Amino acid sequence: MKQKILKFMRFLRNKIPKRTPKNTIMWMRVPMSVNSKVEKEDLIFETMNHLERTIKINKNGRKICTQQRERQFV
């Protein structure tokens, strides 16, 4: 019985996705709606500029995030 439980646990462990290494994912909070097209364009450009500054390329080619930031709008 113990063998079957261990085998089942190994099966589950292999099916569950692996955790990603630290500093490889960046989350940003942005509003889902804005009042005008100009605000939308500004938000998109600011977000793109932030991503260009933040995402760096490693020597082995894997991209990493060097900081985390939450955007707050009033």
LUMVEX-449616 format. One record per residue (C-alpha): residue number from 1; residue in one letter; chain; x, z, y. Coordinates in steps of 0.25 Angstrom, whole numbers, m for minus. Layout:
> NUM	A	A	X	Z	Y
...
REM end
This chain:
> 1	M	A	0	0	0
> 2	K	A	11	4	9
> 3	Q	A	18	m10	7
> 4	K	A	5	m17	11
> 5	I	A	4	m9	24
> 6	L	A	18	m12	28
> 7	K	A	16	m27	24
> 8	F	A	4	m27	33
> 9	M	A	11	m20	44
> 10	R	A	22	m31	44
> 11	F	A	12	m42	44
> 12	L	A	5	m36	56
> 13	R	A	19	m34	63
> 14	N	A	22	m49	61
> 15	K	A	9	m53	67
> 16	I	A	9	m45	80
> 17	P	A	16	m52	91
> 18	K	A	30	m47	95
> 19	R	A	32	m40	108
> 20	T	A	39	m48	119
> 21	P	A	52	m43	124
> 22	K	A	52	m35	137
> 23	N	A	53	m43	150
> 24	T	A	48	m56	144
> 25	I	A	34	m56	149
> 26	M	A	29	m54	164
> 27	W	A	15	m50	168
> 28	M	A	10	m53	182
> 29	R	A	m3	m49	188
> 30	V	A	m10	m60	196
> 31	P	A	m24	m61	202
> 32	M	A	m34	m69	194
> 33	S	A	m41	m74	207
> 34	V	A	m37	m76	221
> 35	N	A	m44	m80	234
> 36	S	A	m38	m93	237
> 37	K	A	m30	m105	232
> 38	V	A	m19	m101	241
> 39	E	A	m18	m87	235
> 40	K	A	m18	m93	221
> 41	E	A	m7	m102	224
> 42	D	A	1	m91	231
> 43	L	A	m1	m82	218
> 44	I	A	4	m93	209
> 45	F	A	16	m96	217
> 46	E	A	20	m81	218
> 47	T	A	18	m80	203
> 48	M	A	27	m92	200
> 49	N	A	38	m87	210
> 50	H	A	37	m73	204
> 51	L	A	39	m79	190
> 52	E	A	50	m88	194
> 53	R	A	58	m76	199
> 54	T	A	55	m67	188
> 55	I	A	56	m75	175
> 56	K	A	71	m77	172
> 57	I	A	77	m86	161
> 58	N	A	86	m79	151
> 59	K	A	99	m85	145
> 60	N	A	92	m88	132
> 61	G	A	80	m95	139
> 62	R	A	70	m84	138
> 63	K	A	62	m80	150
> 64	I	A	61	m66	154
> 65	C	A	54	m58	165
> 66	T	A	62	m50	174
> 67	Q	A	51	m42	181
> 68	Q	A	37	m39	180
> 69	R	A	28	m40	192
> 70	E	A	13	m38	195
> 71	R	A	7	m45	206
> 72	Q	A	m3	m37	214
> 73	F	A	m13	m43	224
> 74	V	A	m21	m36	235
REM end
